[in-house]
Amino acid sequence: MTTTRNDCLARDAQDPLAPLRERFDLPPGVIYLDGNSLGARPKAALARATEVIAQEWGNDLIKSWNTAGWFAMPKRLGDRLAPLVGAEGGEVVVTDTTSVNLFKALAAALHLQRPHAARKVIVTERNNFPTDIYMAEGLAGWLDRGYEVRLVDDPDAIAAAVGDDTAVLMLTHVNYRTGRQHDMAAISAMARERGALTVWDLAHSAGAVPVALHRDGADFAVGCTYKYLNGGPGAPAFIWVPRRHQHHFVQPLSGWWGHAAPFAMASAFAPTDGIGRALCGTQPIVSLAMVECGLDVFAETDMAALRAKSLALTDLFIELVETRCGKHPLGLVTPREHARRGSQVSFTHPHGYAVMQALIERGVIGDYREPEIMRFGFTPLYTSFADVWDAVTILQQILDDQAYDVTAARGAVT
Amino acid sequence: MTTTRNDCLARDAQDPLAPLRERFDLPPGVIYLDGNSLGARPKAALARATEVIAQEWGNDLIKSWNTAGWFAMPKRLGDRLAPLVGAEGGEVVVTDTTSVNLFKALAAALHLQRPHAARKVIVTERNNFPTDIYMAEGLAGWLDRGYEVRLVDDPDAIAAAVGDDTAVLMLTHVNYRTGRQHDMAAISAMARERGALTVWDLAHSAGAVPVALHRDGADFAVGCTYKYLNGGPGAPAFIWVPRRHQHHFVQPLSGWWGHAAPFAMASAFAPTDGIGRALCGTQPIVSLAMVECGLDVFAETDMAALRAKSLALTDLFIELVETRCGKHPLGLVTPREHARRGSQVSFTHPHGYAVMQALIERGVIGDYREPEIMRFGFTPLYTSFADVWDAVTILQQILDDQAYDVTAARGAVT
């Protein structure tokens, strides 16, 4: 039996997560399927920023470093984020950018592997998010010590690329373009058995799919707070260092926030115990504070419930696109198998860029990634089943009517 | 003839910068002499943050990366900041933290010096801001290649410490504790003559004293926007790379924001031409945007006028403290000579911590740094001559009455 719009409305009426949409402000007339790039704005964010700017900065001034807990915020927010990725308290800090945190993790992993002189390779995927590759290349090249980055083309060939020469296996858990999810447990076990350390990028996982860093045996992880976690544009990222590695976590960005006694103003660096040694310099407090507004929403639910709805939304989207737009040259890129799917669905179309521009003009906001890929992110916190129906209706109209401009110039694509 | 409070009021009445105080919100009853640690809040900052959060993030969502200029902000703000430090357009970006930027500059300088295998030393002062030393130690130690950090105890002995073994001379232009200003031109010339590259930290200079990076022959510089530039707590820092070094600026934090074609999603890093290669990852947009509110105020005046008032304020403070509190054991730490003074005045007192706590309780906000140093920062944008008089009046009362608690526990001092 074919799904109807009323079926979607009925599912929304029974959806226990539906009330959470009220926690977010979205512009009227928009179906926002790009939370995998920039999460929507929690309503609480503006009030929180106002409090920080007007009261904590404007009125309380310098004493807010202590009285408003500014210094403690990277660890406090890290502790709140930890359960979403299967980490423990005292193992996560929210700080710096994903790239800078990746550098810390890679640098610390290479440092741990120094006793094994033959381990000079960082293995990753050619289809990894490019900046992850760039950071590894930058580190390897600048070190000029024989380190190299090995790019694997086929996700199923990763194991074959990890061997006695491998220092680090660096992977993004859910691919930004295809939405394909790696089996963290199996890959981490394989790497560990072969003597390689794993560094996981959770940019498209944290808040999107259940992550179990400890259970799955990861070594290090970093991630982003401004996608599925709704922390705000460019909000500080996070880094996870499990307790078993913290004492040996040596990374060169050794700023005063990572010092055992930052206000003693000693001239010798002595790293603090614990996750604090992943900190470096003073953080952008207003942007950092708003991360908590996103985390507050997650506190009202759990990743199991979010995952169930995410899979239902992406299943529905795939079903509706294939039944309603089946005559058009669309290719499903994202795995159908639940265990291998993140919280997005990607389809190719020969005119993918133009079709996405037409969708955006009609209020269905997804995005486009070379080559030919239209990305649709499904954030169960604020996306309804009726949204999915309506988005596919508009996609079908555009495709049936060929209502897209294949000559449109490609601007900077975000 | 002794200065009176009326004299101070008369100077305020004639002060062309006095109206700029209206650009800032300061709590009533407070004399804020800690702008060298956290600048006061420009009134415009809250409206700007609200615009970014409500409109650009909440309503325009992902497209704001282009339409609101988020991607371009590090360079655009860098161009606005450049004239304050004697830099040219296209040479400064506002990004990341001061520590991370210092790492980029040090790493790039060491890379430039690699052909000179004997140059393995980073020279700096033991009294430099500790995190600068930590970053150099972290880089040198983690590289494990024979690099070392040489700490100079006497500021006048710096030249003697720079020689054939020196790769980099890394100095903070104005010392955070003493307020002493280095002669950038003389020191840079000395270093250049000896084959060393200079890296200058302008944390206590940018917006505080005239800086002429090009004229004075500096090689690299970094600085802070949340002190004298009033960008907000932890606002992103800046880095300056002059055009002559940009093509050879190789630093390992090679993220996608520094790529020649960030959206081509190529797997090989190809650094962009120009200052963009000092960028790495996605920036905290709300905190970054507020930096402009501080820069807007500077656009209404110039560093020569600010410097004249800064010296008049610090001269007056020294004069009044010495005449009105002369019987107390206060020691002037900051140089009397104008050319060697920043925009702060530091005095030692055997009970400096307790006296500073008493001052803060009475609304005179300075801060304390070990050992025994009371710091008073003078920001000519929002500090009046009457403020100076009133602050000294309160200091005199506290000292004359011994109205301070020498047993007070020392908490975390910011």
Interface residues (C-beta under 8 A of the other chain):
Chain A: D25 L26 P27 V30 Y32 D34 S37 L38 A40 R41 A45 L46 A49 T50 V52 I53 A54 E56 W57 G58 N59 D60 L61 I62 K63 S64 W65 N66 W70 F71 D96 T97 T98 S99 V100 F103 A107 H111 R114 R126 P130 T131 I133 Y134 M135 E137 G138 L139 G141 W142 L143 D144 L151 Y226 G232 P233 G234 A235 P236 A237 V250 Q251 P252 L253 S254 G255 W256 G258 H259 F263 A264 M265 A266 S267 A268 F269 C280 G281 T282 Q283 P284 I285 V286 S287 L288 M290 I360 I365 D367 R369 E370 G411 A412 V413 T414
Chain B: D25 L26 P27 V30 Y32 D34 S37 L38 A40 R41 A45 L46 A49 T50 V52 I53 A54 E56 W57 G58 N59 L61 I62 K63 S64 W65 N66 W70 F71 D96 T97 T98 S99 V100 F103 A107 H111 R114 R126 P130 T131 I133 Y134 M135 E137 G138 L139 G141 W142 L143 D144 L151 Y226 G232 P233 G234 A235 P236 A237 V250 Q251 P252 L253 S254 G255 W256 G258 H259 F263 A264 M265 A266 S267 A268 F269 C280 G281 T282 Q283 P284 I285 V286 S287 L288 M290 I360 I365 D367 R369 E370 G411 A412 V413 T414
